[in-house]
Amino acid sequence: MITLGVIGTGQFAAYFIAALRRGGYNGKALLSPRNADIASTLARNHDCVVAASAEQVLAGADVVLVSVRPEYAEGALADLRWERRHTVLSAMAGIRLDDLRALLPDVGGIHLLMAGSYIEIAPGPIALYPPAPGLMSLLSFAGDVVALPNETAFNAAMVSLCASTWIYNLAHALAAELERHGLEPDVARALTLGNIAGPASFALGVPERSLLDISAGIATEQTFTKTGLDHLKARHFDDPWKEAFLISLQVLRPSRHLPRPDLII
Ligand SMILES: NC(=O)c1ccc[n+]([C@@H]2O[C@H](COP(=O)([O-])OP(=O)(O)OC[C@H]3O[C@@H](n4cnc5c(N)ncnc54)[C@H](OP(=O)(O)O)[C@@H]3O)[C@@H](O)[C@H]2O)c1
């Protein structure tokens, strides 16, 4: 079993390790000690070991998740004793692969990794670039690994993760509408979220059918569903979503420089 080292024991590391454990990973997880609160919580709840230093993390693990905020990357990583045996998994949104290779010239491999906080509770996609067959035995515990063919595609996958958060706001608006029509908040929430999760599970189960085909098969002529859908289409409901996608992609677009320090995913 692969031992996972972690440098940057914060929110991302916490939910990623929780997801690995949820999926059955029982290997050793060796944490950098900074942020004692999260490190000790992970040690207590998820059977992790808090190392004495980041240097000790590198000494004890070949695969190292790096999840500091981008603006701290250089300070956190540059002076450590990296070796060819190390493979780095970077969760640092917006730091491009070339910049990481320049920062860590001695490591054997570097991969960009992205996953949403919900994987702590429910399986979801783990975006990865470049593909890493040797790491599948580790990463598959956390979710369904989606290996992207290039960095541009990886960045688009990151915006898809942003969209998974936008959906909470859509769900809130729909649930609020139910409440306005007299439903109790918990009932409104359960109906709304169930009616998002259900179609997502269904569509994942029939990959051969296009999403529009599934919709058209339900929203047939003279249905209430089609009446509402026609209105949404007439109002170009997808325009602001596409715009938000492009705006986010522009901010994330790989640059030779570190991303805006005030923005993290
Ligand atoms: N949170 C998310 O939902 C999410 C989602 C996708 C990607 N990410 C990515 O994950 C990365 C971390 O985000 P986060 O939300 O987990 O941030 P975070 O909660 O602030 O965690 C970052 C951790 O790194 C620690 N750290 C800072 N400098 C360090 C150093 N020199 N050596 C060792 N550890 C150091 C911080 O310790 P201190 O608190 O003591 O400074 C903190 O515990 C970011 O690059 C972000 O793009 C996060």
The ligand as an SDF file (V2000), in Angstrom:
LIG
                    3D

 48 52  0  0  0  0  0  0  0  0999 V2000
  -10.4420   24.0600    0.0440 N   0  0  0  0  0  0  0  0  0  0  0  0
  -10.9290   23.6680   -1.1260 C   0  0  0  0  0  0  0  0  0  0  0  0
  -12.1400   23.4490   -1.2690 O   0  0  0  0  0  0  0  0  0  0  0  0
  -10.0060   23.4530   -2.2950 C   0  0  0  0  0  0  0  0  0  0  0  0
  -10.5470   22.8880   -3.4580 C   0  0  0  0  0  0  0  0  0  0  0  0
   -9.7040   22.6370   -4.5120 C   0  0  0  0  0  0  0  0  0  0  0  0
   -8.3490   22.9760   -4.4260 C   0  0  0  0  0  0  0  0  0  0  0  0
   -7.8650   23.5370   -3.3100 N   0  0  0  0  0  0  0  0  0  0  0  0
   -6.4320   23.8850   -3.2890 C   0  0  0  0  0  0  0  0  0  0  0  0
   -5.8450   23.3580   -2.1330 O   0  0  0  0  0  0  0  0  0  0  0  0
   -4.8210   24.2400   -1.7000 C   0  0  0  0  0  0  0  0  0  0  0  0
   -5.0360   24.4820   -0.2320 C   0  0  0  0  0  0  0  0  0  0  0  0
   -6.2860   25.0800   -0.0490 O   0  0  0  0  0  0  0  0  0  0  0  0
   -7.0080   24.9230    1.3490 P   0  0  0  0  0  0  0  0  0  0  0  0
   -8.3680   25.4460    1.1710 O   0  0  0  0  0  0  0  0  0  0  0  0
   -6.8030   23.5560    1.8890 O   0  0  0  0  0  0  0  0  0  0  0  0
   -6.1380   25.9880    2.1950 O   0  0  0  0  0  0  0  0  0  0  0  0
   -5.8560   25.9680    3.7340 P   0  0  0  0  0  0  0  0  0  0  0  0
   -6.9970   25.3910    4.4850 O   0  0  0  0  0  0  0  0  0  0  0  0
   -5.3410   27.3260    4.0980 O   0  0  0  0  0  0  0  0  0  0  0  0
   -4.6620   24.9080    3.8720 O   0  0  0  0  0  0  0  0  0  0  0  0
   -3.3600   25.1830    3.4880 C   0  0  0  0  0  0  0  0  0  0  0  0
   -2.4770   24.6300    4.5840 C   0  0  0  0  0  0  0  0  0  0  0  0
   -1.1090   24.8210    4.2130 O   0  0  0  0  0  0  0  0  0  0  0  0
   -0.4080   25.1640    5.4060 C   0  0  0  0  0  0  0  0  0  0  0  0
    0.8530   25.7820    5.0780 N   0  0  0  0  0  0  0  0  0  0  0  0
    1.1090   27.0740    4.7400 C   0  0  0  0  0  0  0  0  0  0  0  0
    2.4350   27.2460    4.5570 N   0  0  0  0  0  0  0  0  0  0  0  0
    3.0150   26.0440    4.7750 C   0  0  0  0  0  0  0  0  0  0  0  0
    4.3530   25.5890    4.7630 C   0  0  0  0  0  0  0  0  0  0  0  0
    5.3860   26.4160    4.5100 N   0  0  0  0  0  0  0  0  0  0  0  0
    4.5940   24.2840    5.0430 N   0  0  0  0  0  0  0  0  0  0  0  0
    3.5980   23.4410    5.3440 C   0  0  0  0  0  0  0  0  0  0  0  0
    2.2870   23.8260    5.3820 N   0  0  0  0  0  0  0  0  0  0  0  0
    2.0130   25.1060    5.1060 C   0  0  0  0  0  0  0  0  0  0  0  0
   -1.3620   26.0780    6.1030 C   0  0  0  0  0  0  0  0  0  0  0  0
   -0.9960   26.2270    7.4530 O   0  0  0  0  0  0  0  0  0  0  0  0
   -1.4470   27.5810    8.2150 P   0  0  0  0  0  0  0  0  0  0  0  0
   -2.9430   27.5140    8.3390 O   0  0  0  0  0  0  0  0  0  0  0  0
   -0.7170   27.4800    9.5100 O   0  0  0  0  0  0  0  0  0  0  0  0
   -0.9840   28.7430    7.3550 O   0  0  0  0  0  0  0  0  0  0  0  0
   -2.6660   25.3420    5.9360 C   0  0  0  0  0  0  0  0  0  0  0  0
   -2.8420   24.3560    6.9220 O   0  0  0  0  0  0  0  0  0  0  0  0
   -4.9110   25.5300   -2.5130 C   0  0  0  0  0  0  0  0  0  0  0  0
   -3.7960   25.6140   -3.3580 O   0  0  0  0  0  0  0  0  0  0  0  0
   -6.2010   25.3870   -3.2900 C   0  0  0  0  0  0  0  0  0  0  0  0
   -6.0820   25.8530   -4.6030 O   0  0  0  0  0  0  0  0  0  0  0  0
   -8.6530   23.7850   -2.2260 C   0  0  0  0  0  0  0  0  0  0  0  0
  1  2  1  0
  2  3  2  0
  2  4  1  0
  4  5  1  0
  4 48  2  0
  5  6  2  0
  6  7  1  0
  7  8  2  0
  8  9  1  0
  8 48  1  0
  9 10  1  0
  9 46  1  0
 10 11  1  0
 11 12  1  0
 11 44  1  0
 12 13  1  0
 13 14  1  0
 14 15  2  0
 14 16  1  0
 14 17  1  0
 17 18  1  0
 18 19  2  0
 18 20  1  0
 18 21  1  0
 21 22  1  0
 22 23  1  0
 23 24  1  0
 23 42  1  0
 24 25  1  0
 25 26  1  0
 25 36  1  0
 26 27  1  0
 26 35  1  0
 27 28  2  0
 28 29  1  0
 29 30  1  0
 29 35  2  0
 30 31  1  0
 30 32  2  0
 32 33  1  0
 33 34  2  0
 34 35  1  0
 36 37  1  0
 36 42  1  0
 37 38  1  0
 38 39  2  0
 38 40  1  0
 38 41  1  0
 42 43  1  0
 44 45  1  0
 44 46  1  0
 46 47  1  0
M  CHG  2   8   1  16  -1
M  END
$$$$
